[in-house]
């Protein structure tokens, strides 16, 4: 019996995903719960496991393909005789069909269906040009939306006879952007080589990386890949460009006299169109400010009591709880207590209603190789400082290894972001709707402070609370921040529930 291998449910607000890595191929024998394929979104990497013992019969979505939730991406042949059945099915599913299109037939190259709420897209990169030979399922062009990059593949073997929309054009779903003449033979001897190169590139670089290479006039072979299986990453391209620039600068004095020489005092500027993804990020950040009445209030806290407490008990704490006694445990504990006293800060707006939450789920900003993410630490009111520290450590490790799940990322009533680990002295964090507030922690720095009429050097840290003034008044915001300050400056209150 054939079992469908489907894309799992995607995180909230994520319309589609990318097939990152197949760990099996048609004909491979697999066991129940074995990881078959990794599905990558802009937030997490999802593992799709085998629902039963059997053999992979067919792969319908190759690596790099854009897929949606519940889409069938492969088939598993279950039970006895599966090996033979899969072996027979695999060649048929992977080989191009000679009769799929009659010779000379004009086939339209169309923009695929766009993600929900996306009205149009941009033609990002054509990988072939008119007159080039193409093979069935070869990637022809990348279509960029504000969420993902979609690949448009050839429907049959033939020649790309016409490009109707050049790179940079704005297009809509199902719009015809090119024409393929099925069965035709390219007149240029270089056409087959172009097709072969594109297939190889697809195997070792994703669409975003190939677009980045094209922007700088590079080939995949020019860059050494350090990703899984030798795949080329954006970081590899950036490192290659950096080394090339350094080498060019070092070689500049040795240039021949006839070469143009740029004076050291000359200034240059480069104008590059903003990508659709970058434009969307800018638009959403602006919407977050425009859609909320966001204000930021500040205070500062003397961190000496906590630093003294950590210095005294950190070794014993680590030995007993197998956890490092950091600052975040105190921050989360203090925020949780303040949320109990000011329920408006723990609430959110839904239309004309205010939704009060009787639980305390706090989003923690965690830096990962893929960027900053905010997984959720749940029920912090029921956790000890040791449990909080262990929970944050587990989320950080999962983020680093790309193992954060949907449950880890969804929800959260309040966010803590600690820019101090990067050296930030003061900032105004932006809200993460539908949450009503976010707390920014900053660098701990020695400063002269007046204490009982005398000047003392104390380790001080600025606190910044950004909040939605539609639901939180100034009195509540200041009281919330002062509560956190008092709890951090006298950590015994956290233990005594004062």
C-alpha positions in Angstrom: 0.0 0.0 0.0 1.3 3.5 -0.9 1.4 6.1 1.9 1.6 9.7 1.1 4.5 11.7 2.6 3.1 15.2 3.4 4.4 18.6 4.5 3.5 19.1 8.1 1.4 22.0 9.4 3.5 25.2 9.1 3.9 27.9 11.8 1.3 30.6 12.2 1.7 33.4 9.5 4.0 31.1 7.4 2.4 30.4 4.0 4.9 28.0 2.5 8.3 26.4 3.0 11.2 24.9 1.2 12.3 21.3 0.8 15.8 21.5 2.4 17.3 18.0 2.4 16.1 14.6 1.5 17.9 12.0 3.6 16.6 9.1 1.4 16.1 8.4 -2.3 13.6 6.2 -4.2 14.2 2.6 -3.5 15.7 3.1 -0.1 14.3 1.0 2.7 13.1 3.0 5.7 11.8 2.3 9.2 8.9 3.9 11.1 9.8 7.3 12.6 13.0 7.6 10.6 13.6 11.2 9.4 13.0 11.3 5.7 13.3 15.0 4.8 13.9 18.4 6.3 11.4 21.2 5.5 12.7 24.7 6.1 10.6 27.8 6.9 11.8 31.3 7.8 11.4 30.3 11.5 12.2 26.6 12.0 13.4 23.4 10.3 10.7 20.7 10.4 11.5 17.0 10.2 9.1 14.7 8.3 9.4 11.1 9.5 8.2 7.8 8.0 4.7 6.8 9.3 5.5 3.1 8.8 8.2 0.6 7.7 8.6 0.4 3.9 10.5 1.7 0.9 10.6 5.1 -0.7 8.6 4.7 -3.9 8.6 8.2 -5.3 9.9 11.8 -4.5 7.5 14.4 -5.9 9.2 17.6 -4.6 13.0 17.8 -5.0 15.3 19.8 -2.7 14.8 23.5 -3.2 11.1 23.2 -4.2 8.6 25.5 -2.6 5.7 23.6 -0.8 2.7 24.3 1.3 1.2 22.6 4.3 -0.3 19.1 3.7 1.2 19.0 0.2 2.2 15.5 -0.9 6.0 15.5 -1.5 6.6 11.8 -1.8 5.2 8.3 -1.5 6.1 5.4 0.8 5.4 1.8 -0.3 4.5 -0.1 2.9 4.6 -3.9 3.6 6.0 -7.0 1.9 7.1 -6.6 -1.6 7.7 -2.9 -1.2 11.3 -3.1 -2.4 10.3 -4.5 -5.8 7.4 -2.1 -6.2 9.5 0.9 -5.3 12.3 -0.1 -7.6 9.8 -0.4 -10.5 8.1 2.9 -9.7 11.2 5.0 -9.1 12.5 5.1 -12.7 9.1 5.9 -14.1 8.7 8.8 -11.7 12.1 10.3 -12.3 12.6 9.8 -16.0 11.3 12.6 -18.4 8.3 11.6 -20.4 9.1 11.6 -24.1 5.4 11.8 -25.0 4.5 14.5 -22.5 4.6 17.2 -25.2 4.6 16.8 -29.0 7.6 18.2 -30.9 7.3 21.9 -31.8 4.4 22.6 -29.3 4.6 26.0 -27.7 4.5 25.7 -23.9 3.8 28.6 -21.7 6.1 29.3 -18.7 3.8 30.7 -16.0 4.2 32.3 -12.6 3.1 29.7 -10.0 0.4 30.3 -7.5 1.5 32.8 -4.9 1.2 32.5 -1.1 -1.9 33.6 0.5 -2.2 37.4 0.9 0.6 38.0 -1.7 -0.8 40.0 -4.7 2.2 40.1 -7.0 5.9 39.0 -7.3 9.1 40.0 -9.0 11.1 38.2 -11.7 14.3 37.8 -9.8 16.7 35.8 -12.0 16.4 34.0 -15.4 18.9 31.1 -15.4 18.5 30.6 -19.2 18.2 32.9 -22.1 16.2 32.7 -25.4 17.7 30.0 -27.6 19.0 27.9 -24.7 18.2 24.2 -24.6 16.3 23.2 -21.5 15.4 19.8 -19.9 12.2 18.8 -18.2 12.1 20.0 -14.5 15.1 22.3 -15.0 14.9 25.5 -13.1 14.3 28.3 -15.6 13.6 31.4 -13.4 13.3 32.5 -9.8 10.2 34.4 -8.8 10.6 36.4 -5.6 7.7 37.3 -3.3 7.8 39.1 0.1 8.0 35.7 1.8 9.8 33.1 -0.4 11.6 32.6 -3.7 9.7 30.3 -6.0 11.4 28.3 -8.8 9.7 27.8 -12.1 10.8 24.7 -13.9 10.5 23.5 -17.5 7.4 21.4 -18.4 9.3 19.5 -21.1 12.5 19.1 -23.0 13.0 21.8 -25.6 14.3 25.3 -26.2 13.4 28.6 -24.4 12.2 30.5 -27.5 11.0 33.7 -25.8 11.2 35.7 -22.5 8.2 37.9 -22.0 9.1 39.5 -18.7 12.7 40.4 -17.9 14.4 40.4 -14.5 12.9 43.0 -12.2 9.4 42.9 -13.8 6.4 42.7 -11.5 4.1 39.8 -12.3 1.0 38.1 -10.9 0.0 34.5 -10.4 -0.5 32.4 -13.6 0.9 35.2 -15.8 2.9 34.0 -18.8 6.5 35.1 -18.6 8.1 32.9 -21.3 7.6 30.4 -24.1 9.2 26.9 -24.6 9.3 25.1 -27.9 8.9 21.5 -26.9 11.3 19.0 -28.7 13.3 21.7 -30.4 17.1 21.6 -30.6 19.2 24.6 -29.6 21.4 26.0 -32.3 24.1 27.1 -29.8 26.5 24.4 -28.8 26.7 25.9 -25.4 23.0 25.3 -24.5 23.4 21.8 -23.1 26.2 22.9 -20.9 24.0 25.7 -19.5 21.4 23.1 -18.6 23.9 20.8 -16.9 25.3 23.7 -14.9 21.9 24.8 -13.7 21.1 21.3 -12.5 24.4 21.1 -10.6 23.9 24.5 -9.1 20.4 23.4 -7.8 22.0 20.5 -6.0 24.6 22.6 -4.1 22.9 26.0 -3.7 19.5 27.2 -2.9 17.6 29.8 -5.0 18.5 32.7 -2.7 22.2 31.8 -2.9 22.1 31.4 -6.7 20.5 34.8 -7.0 23.2 36.3 -4.8 25.9 34.6 -7.0 24.2 36.0 -10.1 24.2 39.5 -8.7 28.0 39.4 -8.3 28.7 37.5 -11.6 29.8 34.3 -9.9 29.3 30.6 -10.5 28.6 28.0 -7.8 32.0 26.4 -8.7 33.8 29.7 -7.8 32.8 29.4 -4.1 33.8 26.7 -1.7 30.7 25.4 0.1 30.8 24.7 3.9 27.2 23.6 4.3 25.8 20.1 4.7 26.9 17.9 1.8 29.1 20.8 0.4 26.1 23.1 -0.1 27.1 26.8 -0.7 25.5 29.1 1.9 25.1 32.9 1.9 28.0 33.1 4.4 30.2 31.3 1.9 29.4 33.8 -0.8 30.0 36.8 1.6 33.3 35.3 2.7 34.4 34.8 -0.9 33.5 38.3 -1.9 35.3 39.7 1.2 38.5 37.7 0.3 38.2 38.8 -3.3 37.9 42.4 -2.3 40.9 42.1 0.0 43.0 40.5 -2.7 42.1 43.2 -5.2 43.0 45.9 -2.7 46.4 44.3 -2.0 47.1 43.9 -5.8 46.1 47.4 -6.7 49.6 49.1 -6.3 51.0 46.5 -8.7 48.5 47.3 -11.5 50.1 48.3 -14.8 50.5 52.0 -15.5 47.8 51.8 -18.2 45.2 50.6 -15.8 42.8 53.3 -14.3 43.9 54.3 -10.8 41.5 55.6 -8.3 42.8 58.3 -5.9 42.6 57.4 -2.2 40.5 60.5 -1.6 37.9 59.6 -4.2 34.4 58.6 -2.9 32.2 56.0 -4.5 28.6 55.0 -4.1 26.6 52.0 -5.3 22.9 52.0 -5.9 21.3 48.6 -5.6 17.5 48.0 -5.7 16.0 46.9 -2.4 14.9 43.2 -2.6 11.3 42.4 -2.3 12.0 40.6 1.0 13.9 43.6 2.4 11.1 46.0 1.3 8.6 43.8 3.1 10.6 43.7 6.3 10.8 47.5 6.2 7.0 47.8 5.5 6.1 45.5 8.4 8.3 47.3 10.8 6.7 50.5 9.8 3.2 49.0 10.2 4.1 47.8 13.7 4.9 51.4 14.6 1.8 52.8 12.8 -0.7 50.2 13.9 0.1 50.6 17.6 0.4 53.7 19.9 3.9 52.6 20.9 5.8 54.5 23.6 9.0 53.6 25.4 9.8 54.4 29.1 13.2 54.0 30.7 14.7 53.3 34.0 18.0 52.0 35.4 18.9 49.3 37.8 21.8 48.7 40.1 23.0 45.2 39.3 25.5 44.9 42.2 23.2 42.9 44.5 22.6 40.3 41.8 26.2 40.2 40.8 27.2 39.7 44.5 24.6 37.0 44.8 25.9 35.2 41.7 29.5 35.5 42.8 28.7 33.9 46.2 26.5 31.0 45.0 27.3 30.4 41.3 29.6 27.4 41.8 27.2 25.7 44.3 24.2 26.5 42.1 25.8 25.0 39.0 26.9 21.9 40.9 23.4 21.4 42.3 21.2 22.2 39.3 23.6 21.5 36.4 22.9 25.1 35.2 24.9 28.3 35.0 23.6 31.0 37.2 23.2 33.8 34.7 21.2 37.0 34.6 18.3 35.8 32.5 16.9 33.7 35.3 16.5 36.8 37.5 15.1 38.9 34.6 12.4 36.4 33.7 11.5 35.9 37.4 11.2 39.6 38.0 9.2 40.1 34.8 6.8 37.3 35.7 6.1 38.9 39.1 5.6 42.3 37.5 3.2 40.8 35.0 1.1 39.4 37.9 0.8 42.8 39.4 0.0 44.6 36.1 -2.3 42.3 34.1 -2.7 44.9 31.3 0.9 44.3 30.3 0.2 40.6 30.0 -2.9 41.3 27.9 -3.5 41.9 24.1 -5.9 43.7 21.9 -8.2 41.6 19.6 -10.4 44.0 17.6 -12.4 46.0 20.1 -11.7 43.5 22.9 -8.9 43.2 25.5 -7.8 39.6 26.0 -6.4 39.0 29.5 -4.2 36.0 29.9 -4.1 34.1 33.2 -0.9 32.3 32.2 2.7 33.6 31.8 4.4 32.7 28.5 7.5 34.8 27.8 9.2 35.0 24.5 13.0 35.1 24.8 15.1 36.6 22.1 17.8 34.0 21.1 20.6 34.6 18.6 21.0 31.7 16.1 23.1 31.2 12.9 19.9 32.0 11.0 19.2 35.2 12.8 17.4 36.3 15.9 14.4 34.2 16.9 12.0 34.4 19.9 11.0 31.0 21.2 8.6 30.8 24.1 9.3 29.9 27.7 5.9 28.7 29.1 4.4 28.9 32.5 7.3 30.9 34.0 5.3 31.5 37.1 5.7 27.8 38.0 9.4 27.7 37.3 12.4 28.1 39.6 15.4 30.2 38.6 17.2 26.9 37.8 14.4 25.7 35.6 14.3 29.0 33.8 18.1 28.9 33.2 17.8 25.3 31.9 14.8 26.2 29.8 16.6 29.1 28.1 19.7 27.0 27.6 17.7 24.3 25.9 16.0 26.8 23.6 19.3 28.3 22.7 20.8 25.0 21.8 17.8 24.0 19.7 18.0 27.4 18.0 21.7 26.9 17.2 21.1 23.4 15.8 17.9 24.3 13.9 15.8 22.1 16.0 13.2 24.6 17.2 9.6 23.2 16.8 6.3 24.9 16.0 5.4 24.7 19.7 8.6 26.4 20.7 7.8 29.4 18.4 4.1 29.9 18.8 2.4 32.1 21.4 4.0 34.3 24.0 2.4 37.2 25.9 5.5 39.3 26.5 9.1 39.5 25.1 12.5 40.0 26.7 15.4 41.0 24.5 18.9 41.4 25.8 20.9 43.7 23.5 23.5 44.0 26.2 25.1 40.8 25.1 26.0 42.6 21.9 27.2 45.8 23.7 24.0 47.9 23.4 23.9 50.6 26.0 20.4 51.8 25.3 17.7 51.1 22.7 13.9 51.4 22.1 12.8 47.8 21.2 9.9 47.5 18.8 6.7 45.6 19.7 6.0 42.1 18.5 2.2 42.2 17.8 -0.2 41.0 19.2 1.9 41.4 22.3 1.4 44.7 24.1 4.9 45.2 25.5 8.6 44.2 25.2 11.4 44.7 27.7 14.9 45.6 26.5 17.9 44.8 28.8 21.2 46.4 28.1 24.9 46.4 28.8 26.0 46.5 32.5 28.4 49.4 32.8 30.2 50.9 35.8 29.0 54.5 36.3 29.3 57.1 39.1 26.1 57.2 41.2 25.1 59.3 44.1 24.4 57.1 47.1 23.5 58.7 50.5 25.2 61.9 49.5 28.3 60.2 48.3 29.6 59.2 44.8 30.0 55.4 44.3 31.0 53.5 41.2 28.2 50.9 40.6 27.4 48.4 37.8 24.3 50.0 36.2 22.0 48.8 33.5 19.3 50.7 31.5 15.9 49.1 31.2 13.6 50.1 28.3 9.9 49.1 28.2 8.2 49.7 24.8 4.4 49.3 25.2 1.1 49.9 23.3 -0.5 53.0 24.9 -3.9 51.9 23.7 -4.0 49.2 26.4 -1.3 50.3 28.8 -1.4 53.7 30.5 1.6 55.6 31.6 1.0 54.8 35.3 1.0 51.1 34.6 4.0 51.2 32.4 6.1 53.1 34.9 4.8 51.0 37.8 5.7 47.8 35.9 9.2 49.0 35.2 9.8 50.2 38.7 8.6 46.8 40.0 11.2 45.1 37.9 13.9 47.6 39.1 13.0 47.0 42.8 13.0 43.2 42.4 16.4 43.2 40.6 18.0 45.6 43.1 16.7 43.4 46.0 16.7 39.8 44.7 15.6 38.5 48.0 12.1 39.8 47.2 12.0 37.2 44.4 12.6 34.4 46.9 10.2 35.8 49.6 7.5 36.8 47.1 7.5 40.4 48.3 
